[in-house]
């Protein structure tokens, strides 16, 4: 009889050790609950049998143990029945839990399938981008156009500054008072003058100074920038030809003479020649819309953790060249791109910072455009540590 007691004690200790290991290793909650229940069952069973064995060893008349046997049976049988019910319940719950995990995995597979298709479309969009060199007329396509686009933007920015200096136009005074107050209140940029120059330049860069481009610019910037001064800049820029034009010498001479001799630019140059700043809306509009759709799709996945979303967004960011990210930044701070982040107060839909979409912009370029004035909490690739706000965002806010 003592041997039976030893077996129950050994089994009880084994189950205890097993449950101890489970608590310190990754395991399902269901298994832990089952182990606790088994311990409880074995404890009662072992205690009951142990008392019975003691009584059995201490009696000479086994007939006296009949009532005690009935008593033990009356206790153990319901316990076994309850255990059987719980065991069946555990089995059903285990099946439910397994089905739930399969469904979650299926949802992830569906999400990934669509995401990868969207990334394929992104690559197709990039491959279809076209650019004609403003100097030699060379044709470029795909990712190689982005350095040329950035150069075109910076050339335009310098052109605006040169014109403003010669004609004594203060670029910083181009902004209307109401819009200036709105920008200061809503966005709290430290360097407003930098913002004004970048936004005006980007809008002209995007739409160009052709007839339709000027109409689009005037519509978009109406009430935000002074129409008369903006008109002078647009009319002046409309006279600059591409350098590969066969009549380049004639047009560029007129362009330079206009800059020096004329004070007012009431009329644009509508002659039919290829303009140096003819815009890039046809190239970039669908490109940026598709990127926005990809990131929004990732961000809207409620079944994914923030870290998982960040890793999925990284699939897109790592395919974007540094020049792409540079142009992406310029788009995002302008009136046509602030839906990415700057228009929102909710940190969970401020997507550029949340997913570090401009992470790879170099320190030199960040200083050039004062990028960190707009996005101070992005974890740039050369950062030694995160900002305190970013640490709080990742710990308590992002989801």
N, C-alpha and C positions, 0 to 999 in steps of 0.2 A: 504494500500500500504506500509505503514511503516513496517507492520508486515512481509511482504515478504523480505524487505531489512534486517530486523533483522535476519531472517532465513538464508539468504545468508552470512551475517557477521558471524553468529554463526558457520555455516558450514565451512567457510573459516578458522576461528580460530581453529576449531576441527582438520582440516587437517594439519594446521601448528604444533599443539601439537603432532599429530601422527608422522609427519615427524621428529620432534625434537627427539622423543623417538627412532626412527629408527636409527638415526645417532649415538646414544650413546649405541646401543645394537647391537649384531651380527645380520646382516640381509643381504639379497641378494642385489647386486647392481641394479638388475632389479627392485625390489620393490621401492628402493629409487628414481630411474629415473621416475617410474610411479607416485609416490607421487608428485615429482616436477612438472611433466606435469599437474597433476590434479589441483595443486595449481594455476598454470598459467592459466589453462582453467577457473577455478572458478573465478579467479580474473577478467579476461576480461568479463566473463558472468555477474558477479555481478556488475561491473562498468557500463556496458552497460544498464542493467536493472534498475540500480539505477538512471541513467540519465533519462531513459524513465519514471520512476515513478515520478520523480520530474516534468518533463514536463506535465505529466498527471494530477498532482495535481494543476498545475498553469494555466490550460486552461479551458475555458468554452465551446469552440467549438471543439468537438472531430474530426470534419472533417479535421481540420488543422493538426491533428496528423497522417493522413494517409501516407503522404510521410515519416514521421519519422518512422512509423511502417515498411514501406518497407525498410528503411535504416537499422533498427535494424535486420530485417529478413535477409537482404543481408549480414550483418556481422555475425550473429549468425549461420546461416545455413552452411556457409563454415567452421566455427570453429567446429561445431558439426561433419561435414563430416571428417575434418582433425583428430578430436579426435577419430572418429570411425576407421580411417585408422591406427592411432597410437595404438589404443587399440588392433586391430587385430595383428599388428606387435608385440606388447608386448606379446600377447598370443602365437604367433609362437616362439618368442624368449624364452619364459618361457618353452615351450615344448622342444626346442633345448637344453636349459640349463639343464633341468631335464634328458634328454637322455644322455647328456655328463657326468653328475654325475653318472648315472647308468652304463655307459661304464667304467668310472674310478673305480667304486666300483667292477665291474666285473673283471677288470684287477687285482685289489688288491686281490680279492678272488682267482683268478688263481695263482697269485704269492704266496699267503699263502698256497694254496693246495700243490704246488710243494715244497715249503720250508719245510713244515711239513713232507712231504715224505722224503726229504733229511735228515732231523733230525732223522727220524725213521731209515734210513739206517746208519746214524752215530752211533746210539745206537746199531744196529745190529753188526756193525764193531767192536765196543768196546767189546761187549759180546763175539765175536769170537777171541779176542786176547788171546794168550797163553804164559805162561812163566813157565819154570822149574827151581826151586830153585837151585842155584849153590852149595849149601851146603848139603841139605838133599834130593834133588831130588823131592820135593813136586811140584805138578802141580797146577797152578793158572790160572784163566781166568777172563776176564772182567776188570772192573776198578781196582780191587785189584792188578793187575800186575804193575801198574804205580809206586808205592813206591819201588817195587823190581827192576824195570828198572832204576830208579833214583839211587838206591844203587849200582847197577851194573856199572853205569856211574861213580859214585864217587870212587868206588873201582878201576876202570881202571885208573882214573886220578891220584890217589895216587900211583898206581903201576908204571905209567910212570915217575912220579916225583922221586920215590925211585930208579928206574933203572938209570935214568939220573944222580942222585946224586952219586950212587955207581960207575958208569962207567964214571963219570965226563963229561957228555954230557949236554951242556947248551941248554935247551929246547927253550929258546928265540932265539938261533942262528940257529934253524932248518929251519927257513923261508928263502926263496930265496930273494935276494935283490930287484929284480924287483917286486915281489909280495908284499914285505914289503912296497915299495914306493907306489904301487897301493892302498893298504889298507889304508895307512896313508892319501893319497890324497883324495880318494873317500869317505871313511867312517869317517875319523877324530876321531877315538877312542882315548880316553885319555890314556888308559892302553892297549897298544899293546901286551904286554907280556901275559896278562890275555886272550886276544882274541886268541893268538897262541895256548895256552894250551887247551882252551875250544874247538877250532875248531879241532885240531888233535885228542883230546880225543873223540869228538862226532863222527867223521868219522870212527875211529876204532871201537867205540861202535856200530855204525850202521851196518857196513859191516862185522865186525869180522875178526879174524886172521886165518881162514881156507884158503885153497888154493884159492878158488874163491874170498873170501873176500879181501885177500892181493892183488890180481890182480885188483880188483875194486878200492881199495885205491890208489894203485900206478898210476892207470889211472887218477883218479880224482885229485890227489894232484901233478901230474907230472908238473914240472916247478914252483911249488909253495913252496914245501918244499924239503929240501936236501935229495936226494934219498938214499944216503949211510947211513946217520944217521937214517932216517926213517926206513930203512930196518932192522937195528939193533934192534930197538924197536919192530917191528912187529915179527921178528924171535924169540926174547926173549919171548914175550907174547904168542906165539904159543905153548910154552911148558907147560903152566899152565893148569892143568886138573880141572874138576869140583870135588868137594869134595865128592860127593856120588859115584864116580867111585870105583869099587872094587879094582883096582890097584892104588888107589890114593896115597898111601904111597910111592910106587915106583916112580910114575911120579913126585910127588911133591918134592921128594928128588933130582931127577935129575934136576928139575926146579930150586931149591935153589942152588944146586952145580954149575949149569951153571952161575947163577948170580954172584957167588963169584969167580969161577975159570977161566971162559972164558972171554977173552977180546973182541973177535970178534964174531959176529953172522952172518956168511956168509950164513948159511943154516937154514931154519925153521925146526920146529919139525912137520913132516908130519905123525907121527904115528896116527893110527886110534883110537883115544879116544875122548870123549866129552870135548871140550875145554871150559875153564872158560869164555873166551870172544869169543863166536862163532857168535856174531852179531844178529841184530834184524830187518834187512831189511824186511824180510817176514812179520813181524808183523806190522811195522810202516809205510812202504812206502805208501800203499793204505789208511791207516788211515789219514796221513797228506794230501794226495792228495784230499781226500773227504772233509776235513775241509776247505782246500783252495777253493775248488769249491763252497762250501756253502757261504763263505764270499764274494767271487767274484760275486756270483749270487745276493746277497743282494746289494752290492756296485753298480752294474750295473743298478739298478732300477731307471730310470730317473724321474718317477712319484712320487717318495717318497722324503720327505725332509731328511736332515741329521739326525735330531732327530728320525724320524721314522726308518731309517736304523739302527741307533745305538740301538734302542729298539729291533729290530728284531735280530741283531747280539748278543744281550744280551741273547736271547733264547738259543743260542749255548754255550756262555761263562759260563752261570750259570750251564750248565750240565757238564762242564769240572772241574775235581777235581784240587786241588792246585798242586798235583804232575803232572797232565797232563799239566798244564800251565807251570810248571817248565821245563818239557821235551820239550814242544812246544817252549819255549824261546831258549833252547840250539839248537834245530833244526834250528830256524830262523836266527841265527847269523852265521851258518856254510855255506859253499859253496853250499850245496844242498838245503838250505832253505831261502836264502837271497832275493828271489823273493817276499817274503811276504812284505818286506819293504825296506831293506837296499840298494837294487839295484836301487831304484827309487828316483828321485828328486821331482816329482809331489806329493804333500802332499795328494791329493785325492786318490792315489793308494798306499800310505804307510799305509797298512791296520791294522797293529798291534796297532800303536798309534791312528789311526783314530777311531777304535772301542774298544780300551782299552782291547785287547784280553788277556793280561797278568796282568790284574788289581788286581788279588787276590794273586799274589806272595808276600809272607811276607817280611817285612823289613829285617829280618835276612838273608833270601835267596837272596834278592837283594844285600845286602852287600857282601855275600859270592861270588856271581858271578859278582859283579859290574854291575848289570842289568841296572841301570840308566845311565851308560856310553853309552849304546846302545840305550836305549829308555827313554830319559829324560822327554818327554812330555806326557807320559801315565799318566792318572789320577788313581793312585794306591789307593786302598781302604782306606789306612790310611793317605792319604794326607789331610791336612787341607784346602789347596787352590790350584788352578791350577797354572801352570807356566804362565808367561806373554805371551810366545809364544803360549801356548795351548789356552789361551783366545782369542788371535788373530785368531788362526786357526778356532775355533768354530764360531767366529763372522763374519769373512770375507772370509775364504777359503773353508771350508768343505761344500760339497753339496751332 
